[in-house]
Amino acid sequence: MTEPGPLIPRKRDVHPLPYYPDYKTSVARSPRLPLLSMESTPSEETGPVFGHDQLGPLDDNLILNWTGGGAPAIGERILLHGRIVDELNRPVPNTLVEIWQANAGGRYRHKMDTYFAPLDPNFGGCGRTLTDDDGFYQFLTIRPGAYPWPNRGNDWRPMHIHLSIFGHAFGQRLITQMYFEGDPLIDRCPIAATIRSRHQLDRLVAPLDMAHSRPHDFLAYRFDIVLRGRRQTRFENRLEGL
């Protein structure tokens, strides 16, 4: 476990643009006043608390966890795996990783999702796991489908999986999303376009990993995640983590 200490402000020039008119909700949500920088406090520098013993045996298997193993979800089976390290390339062990996603048709199990694609009765779309001693994690799941969203006339979100990583401290917590190698919708997505550097955007794209694929079963995608260690991320206008 990393010892707590002051969190160094991160570089803002690699952050997505907060105001990007092609992503229409950013117009209302982007800040209008200069951001404030404040010193970190012990609540941001110490680890989060959650029930490590509350994870079930199928929590990392989204194909089976909604039905408790009774029936598998519909769609292309994939293995999502990777390693979580801090800015000094040290593994982040025993930390909570949570994911949520749309089903194979591109629909979330959420009452606000009214997309025409049907719900899969065997798929909930959520999972969680803990990293091992070397910072590795993995999920067995279904490749999510792309879906339309009410932004411009005909915008579609690329296939993606949302991730939440707790890290060693609350100020280190990261919420992000992962795209799939080769998806042509990435270059057409207004949300992805808010990331100005192609190098930074490519860090959100998981490459196909045939070495960890299982013949006649699933393809694998590797998504390694680098937390900033003592570099703190912003929450709204305060340096309190994301």
C-alpha positions as CSV (number, residue, x, y, z in Angstrom):
1,M,0.0,0.0,0.0
2,T,1.3,3.4,-1.0
3,E,1.9,5.8,2.0
4,P,-0.5,8.7,1.9
5,G,0.9,12.1,0.9
6,P,0.1,15.4,-0.8
7,L,-1.3,14.9,-4.3
8,I,0.4,16.7,-7.1
9,P,-1.9,18.6,-9.6
10,R,-2.1,16.8,-12.9
11,K,-1.3,18.4,-16.3
12,R,-4.5,20.0,-17.6
13,D,-3.3,20.3,-21.2
14,V,-4.0,16.6,-21.8
15,H,-7.6,16.7,-20.5
16,P,-10.6,16.7,-22.9
17,L,-12.0,20.0,-23.9
18,P,-14.7,21.0,-21.4
19,Y,-16.5,23.1,-23.9
20,Y,-17.1,21.4,-27.3
21,P,-20.2,22.5,-29.2
22,D,-20.4,19.3,-31.2
23,Y,-20.9,17.5,-27.9
24,K,-24.0,19.5,-27.0
25,T,-24.3,18.7,-23.3
26,S,-20.8,20.1,-22.8
27,V,-22.2,23.5,-23.6
28,A,-24.4,23.6,-20.5
29,R,-22.0,21.6,-18.3
30,S,-18.7,23.3,-19.0
31,P,-17.4,25.7,-16.4
32,R,-17.9,29.4,-17.0
33,L,-15.4,30.6,-14.3
34,P,-11.7,29.9,-13.8
35,L,-10.9,26.6,-12.1
36,L,-9.8,26.7,-8.4
37,S,-6.8,24.8,-7.1
38,M,-6.8,23.7,-3.4
39,E,-4.4,21.7,-1.3
40,S,-5.4,18.1,-0.7
41,T,-6.6,16.9,2.7
42,P,-6.3,13.5,4.5
43,S,-9.7,12.5,3.1
44,E,-8.3,12.6,-0.4
45,E,-4.9,11.2,0.5
46,T,-6.1,8.0,2.2
47,G,-7.7,4.9,0.8
48,P,-11.4,4.4,0.2
49,V,-13.3,1.9,2.2
50,F,-15.5,-0.8,0.7
51,G,-16.5,-4.3,1.5
52,H,-13.8,-6.5,0.0
53,D,-15.6,-9.6,1.3
54,Q,-18.9,-8.7,-0.4
55,L,-17.8,-9.8,-3.9
56,G,-19.5,-12.9,-5.2
57,P,-17.9,-15.7,-7.3
58,L,-19.7,-14.5,-10.5
59,D,-19.2,-10.8,-10.1
60,D,-16.5,-10.7,-12.7
61,N,-18.5,-12.9,-15.2
62,L,-21.1,-10.7,-16.8
63,I,-22.2,-13.6,-19.1
64,L,-23.6,-15.5,-16.1
65,N,-23.9,-13.1,-13.1
66,W,-27.4,-11.7,-13.9
67,T,-28.9,-15.2,-13.8
68,G,-26.7,-16.5,-11.1
69,G,-25.2,-19.0,-13.6
70,G,-28.6,-20.2,-14.8
71,A,-28.4,-19.1,-18.4
72,P,-25.7,-17.3,-20.4
73,A,-26.1,-13.8,-22.0
74,I,-26.5,-13.5,-25.7
75,G,-23.7,-12.1,-27.9
76,E,-20.0,-12.3,-28.7
77,R,-18.1,-13.6,-25.7
78,I,-14.9,-11.6,-24.9
79,L,-12.3,-11.4,-22.1
80,L,-11.4,-7.9,-20.9
81,H,-8.2,-7.9,-18.9
82,G,-5.3,-5.7,-18.0
83,R,-3.0,-4.3,-15.3
84,I,-3.5,-1.3,-13.1
85,V,-0.3,0.6,-12.1
86,D,0.5,4.0,-10.6
87,E,2.6,6.7,-12.3
88,L,5.8,5.0,-11.2
89,N,4.7,1.7,-12.8
90,R,4.1,0.1,-9.4
91,P,1.2,-2.3,-9.3
92,V,-2.0,-1.3,-7.6
93,P,-3.1,-4.5,-5.8
94,N,-6.4,-5.4,-4.1
95,T,-8.3,-2.4,-5.5
96,L,-11.9,-2.4,-6.7
97,V,-12.6,-2.4,-10.4
98,E,-16.2,-2.0,-11.6
99,I,-17.6,-2.0,-15.1
100,W,-20.9,-1.4,-16.7
101,Q,-22.0,-1.6,-20.4
102,A,-24.7,-2.0,-23.0
103,N,-25.8,-5.4,-24.1
104,A,-24.9,-6.9,-27.5
105,G,-27.6,-4.9,-29.2
106,G,-26.4,-1.6,-27.7
107,R,-29.0,-1.2,-25.0
108,Y,-28.5,-0.6,-21.2
109,R,-30.6,-2.2,-18.6
110,H,-31.8,1.2,-17.4
111,K,-35.3,2.7,-17.3
112,M,-34.1,5.8,-19.2
113,D,-32.7,3.8,-22.1
114,T,-35.5,3.7,-24.8
115,Y,-33.4,2.4,-27.7
116,F,-35.3,0.0,-30.0
117,A,-32.9,-2.8,-29.4
118,P,-34.3,-5.5,-27.0
119,L,-33.1,-6.2,-23.5
120,D,-31.3,-9.5,-23.0
121,P,-33.2,-11.3,-20.2
122,N,-29.9,-13.0,-19.2
123,F,-27.7,-9.9,-19.1
124,G,-27.5,-7.2,-16.4
125,G,-24.5,-5.3,-17.7
126,C,-22.5,-4.7,-14.5
127,G,-19.6,-6.4,-12.9
128,R,-16.8,-5.9,-10.4
129,T,-13.6,-7.5,-9.3
130,L,-10.4,-6.9,-7.3
131,T,-6.9,-6.6,-8.7
132,D,-4.5,-9.3,-7.7
133,D,-1.1,-8.8,-5.9
134,D,0.5,-7.6,-9.2
135,G,-2.4,-5.3,-10.2
136,F,-4.0,-7.6,-12.8
137,Y,-7.7,-7.8,-13.4
138,Q,-10.1,-9.5,-15.8
139,F,-13.8,-9.8,-16.8
140,L,-15.6,-12.3,-19.0
141,T,-18.4,-10.4,-20.7
142,I,-20.2,-9.7,-24.0
143,R,-19.0,-7.3,-26.6
144,P,-21.3,-4.3,-26.3
145,G,-23.1,-3.0,-29.3
146,A,-23.0,0.6,-30.7
147,Y,-26.1,2.7,-30.1
148,P,-27.5,6.1,-31.3
149,W,-27.8,9.0,-28.9
150,P,-29.6,12.3,-29.2
151,N,-26.8,14.7,-29.9
152,R,-26.8,15.8,-33.6
153,G,-28.9,14.3,-36.4
154,N,-27.3,10.9,-36.5
155,D,-24.6,10.4,-33.9
156,W,-23.7,6.9,-32.6
157,R,-21.6,5.9,-29.6
158,P,-18.8,3.5,-30.5
159,M,-18.8,0.1,-28.7
160,H,-17.4,0.9,-25.2
161,I,-17.2,-0.4,-21.6
162,H,-17.3,2.0,-18.6
163,L,-14.8,1.4,-15.8
164,S,-14.4,2.7,-12.3
165,I,-11.1,2.1,-10.4
166,F,-10.7,3.1,-6.8
167,G,-6.9,3.1,-6.5
168,H,-5.0,3.6,-3.2
169,A,-6.7,6.9,-2.3
170,F,-10.0,8.7,-3.1
171,G,-8.1,11.4,-5.0
172,Q,-6.7,8.6,-7.2
173,R,-10.1,7.2,-8.2
174,L,-10.6,7.1,-12.0
175,I,-13.8,6.8,-14.0
176,T,-13.2,6.2,-17.7
177,Q,-14.3,4.2,-20.7
178,M,-12.6,1.7,-23.0
179,Y,-13.1,1.5,-26.8
180,F,-12.3,-1.4,-29.1
181,E,-9.5,-1.6,-31.7
182,G,-10.7,-1.1,-35.2
183,D,-14.1,0.5,-34.4
184,P,-14.8,3.1,-37.2
185,L,-17.2,5.0,-35.0
186,I,-14.4,6.2,-32.7
187,D,-13.3,8.8,-35.3
188,R,-17.0,9.9,-35.7
189,C,-17.8,10.3,-32.0
190,P,-18.1,13.9,-30.6
191,I,-17.3,12.7,-27.1
192,A,-14.0,11.0,-28.3
193,A,-13.2,14.1,-30.3
194,T,-13.0,16.2,-27.1
195,I,-9.6,14.5,-26.5
196,R,-7.3,16.7,-28.6
197,S,-4.3,14.4,-28.8
198,R,-4.6,11.2,-30.9
199,H,-2.0,9.7,-28.7
200,Q,-4.2,10.3,-25.6
201,L,-7.3,9.0,-27.4
202,D,-5.5,5.8,-28.4
203,R,-4.8,5.1,-24.8
204,L,-8.5,4.5,-24.4
205,V,-8.6,1.9,-27.2
206,A,-8.0,-1.7,-26.1
207,P,-6.0,-3.7,-28.7
208,L,-7.0,-7.2,-29.6
209,D,-5.0,-9.8,-27.6
210,M,-4.9,-13.1,-29.5
211,A,-2.4,-14.5,-27.0
212,H,-5.1,-14.5,-24.3
213,S,-8.0,-15.5,-26.5
214,R,-9.4,-19.0,-26.2
215,P,-10.0,-20.9,-29.4
216,H,-13.7,-21.6,-30.2
217,D,-14.7,-19.6,-27.1
218,F,-13.7,-15.9,-26.8
219,L,-11.5,-13.1,-28.1
220,A,-9.5,-11.1,-25.6
221,Y,-8.8,-7.4,-25.3
222,R,-6.1,-5.9,-23.1
223,F,-6.7,-2.6,-21.4
224,D,-3.9,-1.4,-19.0
225,I,-4.7,1.5,-16.8
226,V,-2.2,4.0,-15.3
227,L,-3.3,5.9,-12.2
228,R,-1.5,9.1,-11.4
229,G,-0.2,7.9,-8.0
230,R,0.1,11.2,-6.1
231,R,-1.1,13.2,-9.1
232,Q,-4.7,14.3,-8.3
233,T,-7.6,14.5,-10.6
234,R,-10.3,17.1,-10.5
235,F,-13.9,16.8,-9.4
236,E,-15.9,19.7,-10.8
237,N,-14.0,22.8,-9.6
238,R,-12.1,21.3,-6.7
239,L,-9.1,19.0,-6.4
240,E,-10.9,16.1,-4.7
241,G,-10.6,13.3,-7.2
242,L,-13.0,12.3,-10.0
